[in-house]
Amino acid sequence: MAGVGGIADVGKDAKLDLNAVVTSIDVALASANKNVKEKIGGVSGEGADDPAKLAELQHAINSWSVMYNIRSTVVKSIKDVMMSILQKV
């Protein structure tokens, strides 16, 4: 059974691929970044006065911000775990 975000089969010998976790987050972040760029293009020119397009842009920016914060938190957590392991060796 394929896992999500780098997590293989859940069970006794389950493995976590940290690179796959970060890569899957990066893919989602790239998608959010592309969405923000598209929304910015939609509000240029005549779309600058359209409240619906501005709300869509704000939502896209908020989604990007959440994804970026998740990535930062995950990377920091991985770093902290690695440092903890190294200190105990």
Phi, psi and omega per residue, in radians:
M1 nan 2.221 3.139
A2 -1.338 2.507 -3.119
G3 -1.668 3.070 3.123
V4 -1.936 2.313 3.064
G5 1.113 0.554 3.073
G6 1.594 0.032 3.136
I7 -1.648 2.077 -3.128
A8 -1.381 -2.848 3.126
D9 -0.892 2.347 3.095
V10 -1.440 2.202 -3.108
G11 2.895 -2.832 -3.053
K12 -1.042 -0.747 -3.079
D13 -1.839 0.568 -3.125
A14 -1.142 2.461 3.139
K15 -2.171 2.609 3.124
L16 -2.061 2.087 3.103
D17 -1.676 1.798 -3.062
L18 -1.134 -0.600 3.090
N19 -1.102 -0.680 3.124
A20 -1.172 -0.625 3.107
V21 -1.099 -0.887 -3.129
V22 -1.112 -0.693 3.132
T23 -1.107 -0.734 3.138
S24 -1.154 -0.620 3.078
I25 -1.188 -0.708 3.121
D26 -1.086 -0.644 3.103
V27 -1.114 -0.777 3.121
A28 -1.143 -0.666 3.118
L29 -1.157 -0.698 3.098
A30 -1.104 -0.680 3.102
S31 -1.138 -0.745 3.115
A32 -1.128 -0.689 3.115
N33 -1.103 -0.749 3.110
K34 -1.093 -0.712 3.135
N35 -1.093 -0.741 3.122
V36 -1.091 -0.778 3.139
K37 -1.067 -0.687 3.110
E38 -1.137 -0.727 -3.133
K39 -1.184 -0.625 3.086
I40 -1.101 -0.718 3.080
G41 -1.089 -0.548 -3.126
G42 -1.294 -0.379 -3.130
V43 -1.751 0.018 3.092
S44 -1.390 2.618 -3.141
G45 1.283 -2.215 -3.075
E46 -1.233 -0.397 -3.115
G47 -1.293 -0.137 -3.088
A48 -1.145 -0.394 -3.129
D49 -1.724 -0.003 -3.080
D50 -1.510 1.918 -3.106
P51 -1.052 -0.567 -3.136
A52 -1.169 -0.748 3.126
K53 -1.185 -0.641 3.093
L54 -1.159 -0.657 3.092
A55 -1.162 -0.681 3.086
E56 -1.105 -0.708 3.104
L57 -1.108 -0.779 3.132
Q58 -1.073 -0.731 3.115
H59 -1.114 -0.732 3.126
A60 -1.109 -0.722 3.120
I61 -1.150 -0.712 3.102
N62 -1.106 -0.720 3.102
S63 -1.106 -0.745 3.101
W64 -1.069 -0.750 -3.128
S65 -1.094 -0.737 3.108
V66 -1.098 -0.785 3.135
M67 -1.101 -0.717 3.136
Y68 -1.122 -0.728 3.111
N69 -1.136 -0.680 3.093
I70 -1.090 -0.798 3.139
R71 -1.062 -0.791 -3.139
S72 -1.073 -0.734 3.141
T73 -1.140 -0.763 -3.138
V74 -1.128 -0.799 -3.137
V75 -1.099 -0.727 3.112
K76 -1.136 -0.702 3.119
S77 -1.110 -0.743 3.102
I78 -1.080 -0.774 3.118
K79 -1.053 -0.783 -3.136
D80 -1.093 -0.713 3.113
V81 -1.125 -0.771 3.134
M82 -1.091 -0.729 3.128
M83 -1.127 -0.692 3.115
S84 -1.101 -0.743 3.121
I85 -1.110 -0.778 -3.125
L86 -1.125 -0.609 3.134
Q87 -1.198 -0.498 -3.101
K88 -1.530 -0.109 -3.132
V89 -1.453 nan nan
